[in-house]
């Protein structure tokens, strides 16, 4: 599988898991993994998943706009750069986090950007060594 | 210097050079460097700077909103994740690329996101191995 297709497959798997079974993301991190979430640094699979499962929304849906991929210089490693939107369930959250252009009126829509650094495992899959998440409010 | 301060210093140096002397960016890339610019992959210092200097605007100003930094797993390497805005000189470009909220009317404002993978050089500085640029239109 070529790197771009592999990166897209990983991103789809990650967000399907995030939106459907967030605790299942633990398998994608290791002890040396680091997440920077809106500027907060969190180290290790257990702490990262504790953070992701404690976010103040239970239902959400990610839509991906772009996926860029480059070899990272680590043997077999890949840098994956993702942009997209995050839609939360419930009107209150939708107003806060989503935007539509509707009859000429703009509401606030954040753009979510994410960077993964993926490292191959001996088992032939990948884990996330580096993970940076930012919501970019327009 | 701690990694976060170093990352911020690098980003400031990069954008000061970009906005003032774009050809001078050649010193920050090497032959193995890769730039992905809005989905287009470009390899090597010379090709990267040719792309950056041929962008259809001569005057611009970057403003940085966030800088996130993590060790990359490569010896001494750092991943740097930047978000900010790009303001171009001239009204025509400003309308296309910039947004202000002005008297209750929203115009289009892109958010620029960028990822650098910095690798130490034997001379004690850093070069850019990986570079991904995306304009995120809200």
Interface residues (C-beta under 8 A of the other chain):
Chain A: X32 X34 X36 X39 X41 X65 X66 X68 X70 X71 X72 X73 X74 X77 X79 X81 X83 X99 X106 X109 X111 X113 X115 X117 X119 X129 X130 X132 X134 X136 X138
Chain B: X32 X34 X36 X39 X41 X65 X66 X68 X70 X71 X72 X73 X74 X77 X79 X81 X83 X99 X106 X109 X111 X113 X115 X117 X119 X129 X130 X132 X134 X136 X138
